[in-house]
């Protein structure tokens, strides 16, 4: 990206109001593209669909902070306006990248309308993806289940791709069970309120979120449910209970009428494929009926390890995760089958084991036998930190390594998996809601020849859920044309 600096405005407030007006004018254009054409617009990977004026303006600011260049509403608005003039096929279009690319060619005399038309010409008059939607069922409605529900509702679009049709919970709930579960979806102490409206239909035993009717099914066994009774067929079941983690146990879902495939949101055992989207997601085959989306930590460390190994080679290393406490631990001291986990999660740092270092070998075979790992559970409810102590095969410097990771985060196929932070002031709570598998903290990097210590934050709840959603899309055969074309 060629360095550009906007002239300092003579009046900051007047400049703000102009840019605010442009952001306001973007919203109906972004909405039209999304609802009528099934086109999602982005600014450097940040979705603009269904967000506020201020969030649109903040997305521009993030580009400045990370890309070390200006990108303003003055540049992106004409691009979005030009996109909205066309009947485009289903796609994901990064208006920010197109705007930046246009700045490099506009002196040739080409208009922004003509340039945008050139960039998306193959999409004009294309399909709006009117094929039949794919049903999705959430088996379990805990932390990951509720965040997956939020994502599926948010990304429902015109309703012709993935549709959340039901959630399954254990039988024997309280009399007001439905209202309580709806309330947990609506209000979250970590991730804030649900973005939209939620109502309960007691007669149909369903939760309606932004118009999406989600049937609530009570059952204690996967194979006892007939989903066709609820109008559900060939569904992909996302099992987020963790109760069954091998092929035999998860096959219980496939015995239920109306189920086609199963995704496990935990590390799979035995011969199950463990998939980290962006790393080995090409291993998903049409005939696969059961796969694992691995763990949050495996999703967090596999992308930076892959990137570093590609550039410098990774000879060996140790992964230490500073992990938020989970529901598996006790709120106060009580009996627990696991070592140390019986002690109060809210009061203690707890040394425990992690299988993530070993599990990386299932998605990056070169790492087999090269990584050790351990974990410390700490008294925070969300966002964790992976500390990678690596011995590289090539010598490098902090500056070279950081610049390489910045380029990977912005301009490589791993840009949805790796985010980049260059601030000395960020802390864990700043990472809540990140949609990336990890956020590389450049200011914390330590390099001495072939020895490197790297710090990677990750929202172990929402960031992981976003990775699961990407796996779900691929397993369902949901694909989007991406513009501009991959770098």
C-alpha positions as CSV (number, residue, x, y, z in Angstrom):
1,X,0.0,0.0,0.0
2,X,1.5,3.3,-1.1
3,X,1.8,5.7,1.9
4,X,-0.7,8.5,1.8
5,X,-1.3,11.3,4.2
6,X,-4.4,13.5,4.2
7,X,-4.0,17.2,4.7
8,X,-4.8,18.2,8.3
9,X,-8.3,19.7,8.3
10,X,-8.7,23.3,9.2
11,X,-11.6,22.5,11.4
12,X,-11.6,19.0,13.0
13,X,-15.2,19.2,14.0
14,X,-16.5,20.2,10.6
15,X,-14.4,17.4,9.0
16,X,-15.9,14.9,11.5
17,X,-19.4,16.0,10.6
18,X,-18.7,15.6,6.9
19,X,-17.4,12.1,7.3
20,X,-20.2,11.3,9.7
21,X,-22.7,12.3,7.0
22,X,-21.0,10.1,4.4
23,X,-21.1,7.2,6.8
24,X,-24.8,7.8,7.3
25,X,-25.3,7.8,3.5
26,X,-23.4,4.5,3.3
27,X,-25.9,2.6,5.5
28,X,-28.9,2.3,3.0
29,X,-26.5,1.4,0.2
30,X,-24.8,-1.3,2.3
31,X,-28.2,-2.6,3.3
32,X,-29.5,-2.7,-0.3
33,X,-26.4,-4.7,-1.4
34,X,-26.9,-7.1,1.5
35,X,-30.6,-7.7,1.3
36,X,-31.2,-7.5,-2.4
37,X,-28.0,-8.9,-3.8
38,X,-26.6,-11.0,-0.9
39,X,-23.5,-8.9,-1.1
40,X,-21.5,-8.2,2.1
41,X,-19.3,-5.1,2.0
42,X,-16.1,-4.8,4.1
43,X,-13.3,-2.4,5.0
44,X,-10.1,-4.4,5.3
45,X,-12.0,-7.5,6.5
46,X,-14.4,-5.7,8.9
47,X,-18.0,-6.2,7.9
48,X,-20.1,-3.1,7.3
49,X,-23.5,-4.9,7.3
50,X,-25.9,-4.0,10.1
51,X,-23.5,-1.7,12.0
52,X,-23.9,1.9,13.2
53,X,-22.5,5.1,11.8
54,X,-19.9,5.3,14.5
55,X,-18.8,1.7,13.9
56,X,-18.3,2.4,10.2
57,X,-16.1,5.4,11.1
58,X,-14.2,3.3,13.6
59,X,-13.5,0.7,10.9
60,X,-11.8,3.4,8.8
61,X,-9.7,4.4,11.9
62,X,-8.5,0.8,12.4
63,X,-7.1,0.8,8.9
64,X,-5.1,3.9,9.7
65,X,-3.7,2.4,12.9
66,X,-2.7,-0.9,11.4
67,X,-1.9,-0.1,7.8
68,X,-0.1,3.1,8.8
69,X,-2.0,5.0,6.1
70,X,-5.1,7.1,5.8
71,X,-8.4,5.7,4.6
72,X,-11.4,8.0,5.0
73,X,-15.1,8.0,4.2
74,X,-14.3,10.5,1.4
75,X,-12.6,7.6,-0.4
76,X,-14.8,4.7,0.4
77,X,-18.2,6.3,0.0
78,X,-17.8,6.8,-3.8
79,X,-16.8,3.1,-4.1
80,X,-19.9,1.9,-2.2
81,X,-22.1,4.2,-4.1
82,X,-20.7,2.8,-7.4
83,X,-21.2,-0.8,-6.2
84,X,-24.9,-0.1,-5.4
85,X,-25.5,1.0,-9.0
86,X,-25.1,-2.6,-10.2
87,X,-27.1,-5.8,-9.9
88,X,-24.3,-7.9,-8.4
89,X,-24.2,-11.6,-7.7
90,X,-23.6,-13.1,-4.2
91,X,-20.1,-12.1,-3.0
92,X,-18.0,-10.5,-0.3
93,X,-16.5,-7.2,-1.5
94,X,-13.9,-5.2,0.4
95,X,-14.7,-1.6,-0.5
96,X,-11.7,-0.4,1.6
97,X,-9.2,-2.3,-0.5
98,X,-10.9,-1.2,-3.8
99,X,-10.8,2.4,-2.6
100,X,-7.1,2.1,-1.7
101,X,-6.3,0.5,-5.1
102,X,-8.2,3.2,-6.9
103,X,-6.0,5.9,-5.3
104,X,-3.0,4.4,-7.1
105,X,-4.6,4.6,-10.6
106,X,-6.9,7.6,-10.5
107,X,-4.3,9.9,-11.9
108,X,-4.6,8.0,-15.2
109,X,-8.0,9.7,-15.6
110,X,-10.3,6.7,-14.9
111,X,-13.4,7.5,-13.0
112,X,-14.3,5.8,-9.7
113,X,-17.5,4.4,-11.4
114,X,-15.5,2.9,-14.2
115,X,-12.8,1.5,-12.0
116,X,-15.3,-0.2,-9.6
117,X,-17.2,-1.6,-12.6
118,X,-13.9,-3.1,-13.9
119,X,-13.2,-4.6,-10.5
120,X,-16.6,-6.4,-10.2
121,X,-17.5,-6.9,-13.8
122,X,-17.7,-10.7,-13.4
123,X,-20.3,-10.2,-10.7
124,X,-22.7,-7.9,-12.6
125,X,-26.0,-9.8,-13.4
126,X,-24.8,-12.7,-11.4
127,X,-26.7,-15.1,-9.2
128,X,-28.2,-14.0,-5.9
129,X,-27.8,-17.5,-4.5
130,X,-31.5,-18.4,-4.5
131,X,-30.8,-22.0,-3.8
132,X,-32.5,-23.8,-0.9
133,X,-31.1,-22.9,2.5
134,X,-29.2,-25.5,4.6
135,X,-30.7,-26.3,8.0
136,X,-28.5,-25.9,11.1
137,X,-29.2,-27.3,14.6
138,X,-27.3,-26.4,17.7
139,X,-27.0,-29.3,20.1
140,X,-26.3,-27.6,23.4
141,X,-26.8,-24.0,24.3
142,X,-23.9,-23.0,26.5
143,X,-21.3,-20.3,25.8
144,X,-20.3,-21.5,22.3
145,X,-23.9,-22.5,21.4
146,X,-25.3,-19.1,22.2
147,X,-22.5,-17.2,20.4
148,X,-23.0,-19.5,17.4
149,X,-26.7,-18.6,17.5
150,X,-25.9,-14.9,17.4
151,X,-23.6,-15.5,14.4
152,X,-26.1,-17.5,12.5
153,X,-28.8,-15.0,13.0
154,X,-26.5,-12.1,12.1
155,X,-25.4,-13.8,8.9
156,X,-28.8,-15.1,7.9
157,X,-29.0,-12.4,5.2
158,X,-31.8,-13.2,2.8
159,X,-32.2,-16.6,4.4
160,X,-31.0,-18.7,1.5
161,X,-27.7,-19.9,2.9
162,X,-27.5,-21.2,6.5
163,X,-30.6,-21.2,8.6
164,X,-30.6,-21.9,12.4
165,X,-33.7,-24.0,12.8
166,X,-33.4,-25.5,16.3
167,X,-31.5,-25.8,19.5
168,X,-31.5,-29.0,21.6
169,X,-31.2,-28.8,25.4
170,X,-31.6,-31.4,28.1
171,X,-35.0,-32.3,29.2
172,X,-36.4,-31.4,32.6
173,X,-36.0,-27.6,32.6
174,X,-38.0,-25.2,34.9
175,X,-41.5,-24.1,34.0
176,X,-40.1,-20.9,32.5
177,X,-37.2,-22.6,30.8
178,X,-37.9,-21.1,27.4
179,X,-37.9,-17.6,28.7
180,X,-34.7,-18.1,30.6
181,X,-32.9,-19.5,27.6
182,X,-34.1,-16.6,25.5
183,X,-32.9,-14.2,28.1
184,X,-29.4,-15.8,28.1
185,X,-29.3,-15.3,24.3
186,X,-30.5,-11.7,24.7
187,X,-28.2,-10.6,27.5
188,X,-24.5,-11.6,27.9
189,X,-22.2,-10.4,30.7
190,X,-19.1,-10.6,28.5
191,X,-20.4,-9.9,24.9
192,X,-23.2,-7.5,25.7
193,X,-26.8,-7.4,24.5
194,X,-28.0,-9.3,21.4
195,X,-28.0,-7.0,18.4
196,X,-31.7,-7.1,17.5
197,X,-35.0,-8.3,18.9
198,X,-35.9,-11.6,20.6
199,X,-39.4,-12.9,21.4
200,X,-40.7,-16.2,22.9
201,X,-43.4,-18.2,21.2
202,X,-44.6,-20.5,24.0
203,X,-47.2,-22.2,21.9
204,X,-44.7,-23.3,19.2
205,X,-41.9,-23.7,21.8
206,X,-39.6,-21.4,19.9
207,X,-37.4,-18.4,20.2
208,X,-37.7,-15.8,17.4
209,X,-34.5,-13.8,16.9
210,X,-34.6,-11.0,14.3
211,X,-37.4,-13.0,12.6
212,X,-35.6,-16.3,12.7
213,X,-37.7,-18.9,14.3
214,X,-35.6,-21.3,16.4
215,X,-37.4,-24.3,17.7
216,X,-36.3,-25.5,21.2
217,X,-36.2,-29.2,21.4
218,X,-35.8,-31.0,24.8
219,X,-33.9,-34.3,24.6
220,X,-31.4,-36.3,26.6
221,X,-30.2,-38.4,23.6
222,X,-29.2,-37.3,20.1
223,X,-30.7,-40.4,18.4
224,X,-34.1,-40.0,20.0
225,X,-35.1,-36.9,18.0
226,X,-37.0,-36.8,14.7
227,X,-36.1,-33.4,13.3
228,X,-38.4,-34.0,10.4
229,X,-41.3,-33.4,12.8
230,X,-40.1,-29.8,13.0
231,X,-39.7,-29.4,9.2
232,X,-35.9,-29.9,9.4
233,X,-34.1,-32.0,6.9
234,X,-30.4,-32.8,6.0
235,X,-29.3,-30.6,8.9
236,X,-25.8,-29.9,10.0
237,X,-25.7,-30.5,13.8
238,X,-23.2,-28.4,15.7
239,X,-22.5,-30.4,18.9
240,X,-21.1,-27.9,21.5
241,X,-21.7,-30.0,24.6
242,X,-18.3,-31.8,24.4
243,X,-20.0,-34.9,25.8
244,X,-19.1,-37.0,22.7
245,X,-15.8,-36.5,21.1
246,X,-15.2,-39.6,19.0
247,X,-16.8,-41.0,15.9
248,X,-18.8,-43.6,17.7
249,X,-20.4,-41.1,20.1
250,X,-21.0,-38.4,17.6
251,X,-22.6,-40.9,15.2
252,X,-25.6,-40.9,17.5
253,X,-26.6,-37.7,15.8
254,X,-26.6,-39.3,12.4
255,X,-29.2,-41.9,13.6
256,X,-31.7,-39.1,14.1
257,X,-34.1,-38.4,11.2
258,X,-33.2,-35.2,9.4
259,X,-29.5,-35.0,10.2
260,X,-26.9,-35.0,7.4
261,X,-23.6,-34.0,9.0
262,X,-22.0,-33.2,12.4
263,X,-19.5,-30.6,13.6
264,X,-17.9,-31.0,17.1
265,X,-16.7,-27.8,18.8
266,X,-14.0,-29.5,20.8
267,X,-10.9,-31.5,19.9
268,X,-11.9,-34.7,18.2
269,X,-10.5,-38.1,19.3
270,X,-9.5,-41.1,17.2
271,X,-9.7,-40.8,13.5
272,X,-11.8,-37.6,13.5
273,X,-10.5,-34.8,11.3
274,X,-9.5,-31.8,13.4
275,X,-10.0,-28.7,11.2
276,X,-8.6,-25.2,11.8
277,X,-10.2,-23.0,9.2
278,X,-7.6,-21.4,6.9
279,X,-5.0,-24.0,7.8
280,X,-6.2,-27.4,6.8
281,X,-9.8,-26.7,5.9
282,X,-9.2,-28.0,2.4
283,X,-9.1,-31.4,4.0
284,X,-12.9,-31.2,4.3
285,X,-14.4,-33.5,1.7
286,X,-18.0,-33.7,0.5
287,X,-18.3,-37.2,1.9
288,X,-17.2,-36.2,5.4
289,X,-20.1,-36.6,7.8
290,X,-18.4,-35.9,11.1
291,X,-15.5,-33.4,11.8
292,X,-14.0,-31.5,14.7
293,X,-13.4,-27.8,14.7
294,X,-10.5,-28.4,17.2
295,X,-10.1,-26.2,20.3
296,X,-10.0,-22.4,20.7
297,X,-6.3,-22.6,21.5
298,X,-5.4,-24.8,18.6
299,X,-7.2,-22.3,16.4
300,X,-5.3,-19.5,17.9
301,X,-1.8,-20.9,17.6
302,X,-1.9,-22.9,14.3
303,X,-2.2,-19.8,12.0
304,X,0.8,-17.9,13.4
305,X,2.8,-21.1,13.6
306,X,2.0,-21.8,9.9
307,X,2.9,-18.3,8.9
308,X,6.2,-18.3,10.8
309,X,7.2,-21.8,9.6
310,X,6.6,-20.7,6.0
311,X,8.9,-17.7,6.4
312,X,11.5,-18.7,9.0
313,X,11.0,-22.4,9.7
314,X,10.1,-23.5,13.2
315,X,12.5,-26.0,14.7
316,X,10.9,-26.4,18.1
317,X,9.0,-24.5,20.7
318,X,6.9,-24.3,23.8
319,X,3.3,-22.9,24.0
320,X,2.1,-21.4,27.3
321,X,-1.5,-20.3,27.4
322,X,-2.8,-17.8,29.9
323,X,-6.4,-18.9,29.6
324,X,-9.6,-17.4,30.9
325,X,-11.5,-19.7,33.3
326,X,-14.2,-21.8,31.9
327,X,-17.4,-23.4,33.1
328,X,-15.5,-26.7,33.7
329,X,-13.9,-25.1,36.8
330,X,-15.5,-24.4,40.2
331,X,-16.7,-20.9,41.2
332,X,-15.6,-21.7,44.8
333,X,-13.5,-24.6,46.1
334,X,-15.2,-27.9,45.5
335,X,-14.4,-31.4,44.4
336,X,-13.2,-31.8,40.8
337,X,-11.8,-34.9,39.1
338,X,-9.0,-32.8,37.4
339,X,-5.8,-31.7,39.2
340,X,-6.1,-28.2,40.7
341,X,-9.3,-27.4,38.9
342,X,-11.3,-27.9,42.1
343,X,-10.0,-24.6,43.5
344,X,-11.9,-21.4,43.0
345,X,-11.6,-20.1,39.4
346,X,-12.5,-16.6,40.5
347,X,-9.7,-16.4,43.1
348,X,-6.7,-18.3,41.7
349,X,-4.3,-18.8,38.9
350,X,-4.5,-22.5,38.2
351,X,-1.7,-24.4,36.4
352,X,-3.3,-27.1,34.3
353,X,-2.6,-29.1,31.1
354,X,-3.5,-28.2,27.5
355,X,-3.6,-30.6,24.6
356,X,-3.4,-27.8,22.1
357,X,0.4,-28.1,21.4
358,X,0.0,-31.7,20.6
359,X,-3.2,-31.1,18.7
360,X,-1.5,-28.7,16.4
361,X,0.2,-31.7,14.8
362,X,-3.1,-32.9,13.6
363,X,-3.5,-29.7,11.5
364,X,0.2,-29.0,10.9
365,X,1.9,-32.4,10.6
366,X,5.3,-30.8,10.5
367,X,4.8,-29.6,14.1
368,X,4.4,-33.2,15.4
369,X,6.9,-33.7,18.2
370,X,8.2,-30.1,18.0
371,X,6.0,-28.4,20.5
372,X,5.4,-28.7,24.2
373,X,2.6,-26.9,26.0
374,X,1.0,-26.0,29.3
375,X,-1.7,-23.7,30.5
376,X,-2.5,-21.3,33.4
377,X,-6.2,-20.6,34.0
378,X,-6.6,-17.0,35.3
379,X,-9.5,-15.1,37.0
380,X,-10.9,-13.5,33.8
381,X,-14.1,-14.7,32.1
382,X,-12.9,-14.4,28.5
383,X,-9.9,-13.7,26.2
384,X,-6.8,-15.7,26.5
385,X,-3.1,-15.3,25.6
386,X,-0.8,-17.8,23.9
387,X,2.9,-17.2,24.5
388,X,5.0,-18.9,21.8
389,X,8.6,-19.5,22.7
390,X,10.1,-20.7,19.4
391,X,13.5,-21.7,18.0
392,X,13.5,-20.7,14.4
393,X,15.5,-22.2,11.6
394,X,16.6,-18.8,10.3
395,X,17.9,-15.8,12.2
396,X,15.7,-12.7,12.1
397,X,15.0,-9.4,14.0
398,X,12.0,-8.1,15.9
399,X,11.4,-5.5,13.1
400,X,11.6,-8.1,10.3
401,X,9.3,-10.6,12.1
402,X,6.8,-8.0,13.0
403,X,6.6,-6.5,9.5
404,X,6.2,-10.0,8.1
405,X,3.3,-10.7,10.5
406,X,1.7,-7.4,9.6
407,X,1.7,-8.2,6.0
408,X,0.3,-11.7,6.7
409,X,-2.5,-10.1,8.8
410,X,-3.4,-7.6,6.1
411,X,-2.6,-9.1,2.8
412,X,-2.5,-12.9,2.9
413,X,-5.1,-15.7,2.9
414,X,-4.7,-15.9,6.7
415,X,-6.0,-12.4,7.2
416,X,-9.3,-13.7,8.7
417,X,-7.3,-15.8,11.1
418,X,-4.6,-13.4,12.2
419,X,-5.2,-9.8,13.3
420,X,-2.4,-7.4,14.2
421,X,-1.9,-5.0,17.1
422,X,0.8,-2.4,17.3
423,X,-0.4,-0.6,20.4
424,X,1.5,-0.6,23.7
425,X,-1.7,0.0,25.6
426,X,-4.0,-2.9,24.7
427,X,-5.1,-5.4,27.4
428,X,-7.2,-8.5,27.3
429,X,-10.6,-6.8,27.5
430,X,-9.8,-4.9,24.3
431,X,-9.9,-8.2,22.4
432,X,-13.5,-9.2,23.4
433,X,-15.5,-9.6,20.2
434,X,-12.6,-10.2,17.9
435,X,-13.6,-12.3,14.9
436,X,-10.0,-13.5,14.3
437,X,-8.5,-16.7,15.6
438,X,-5.8,-14.7,17.2
439,X,-4.4,-11.1,17.5
440,X,-0.6,-10.8,17.1
441,X,0.8,-8.3,19.6
442,X,3.7,-6.8,17.8
443,X,4.8,-4.6,20.8
444,X,5.4,-7.7,22.9
445,X,7.6,-9.5,20.4
446,X,11.1,-10.6,21.6
447,X,13.7,-11.8,19.1
448,X,17.3,-12.8,19.5
449,X,18.7,-14.4,16.4
450,X,16.8,-17.7,16.0
451,X,15.0,-17.4,19.4
452,X,11.6,-15.7,19.3
453,X,8.9,-15.1,21.9
454,X,5.6,-14.1,20.5
455,X,2.3,-13.1,22.2
456,X,-1.0,-13.9,20.6
457,X,-4.3,-12.8,22.1
458,X,-7.5,-14.7,21.3
459,X,-11.2,-14.3,22.2
460,X,-11.6,-18.0,23.2
461,X,-15.3,-17.7,22.9
462,X,-16.3,-15.4,20.0
463,X,-13.2,-15.7,17.9
464,X,-13.4,-19.4,18.1
465,X,-17.1,-19.4,17.2
466,X,-16.3,-17.4,14.1
467,X,-13.8,-20.1,13.1
468,X,-16.5,-22.7,13.7
469,X,-18.9,-20.8,11.5
470,X,-16.3,-20.7,8.7
471,X,-15.9,-24.5,9.0
472,X,-19.7,-24.8,8.9
473,X,-19.9,-22.7,5.7
474,X,-17.4,-24.9,4.0
475,X,-19.0,-28.1,5.1
476,X,-22.4,-26.8,3.9
477,X,-20.9,-25.8,0.5
478,X,-21.6,-22.1,1.1
479,X,-19.0,-20.1,-1.0
480,X,-18.7,-16.5,-1.8
481,X,-16.8,-14.8,-4.5
482,X,-14.3,-12.4,-2.9
483,X,-13.4,-9.1,-4.4
484,X,-10.9,-7.7,-5.0
485,X,-9.3,-10.9,-5.9
486,X,-6.9,-12.5,-3.3
487,X,-3.5,-10.9,-3.1
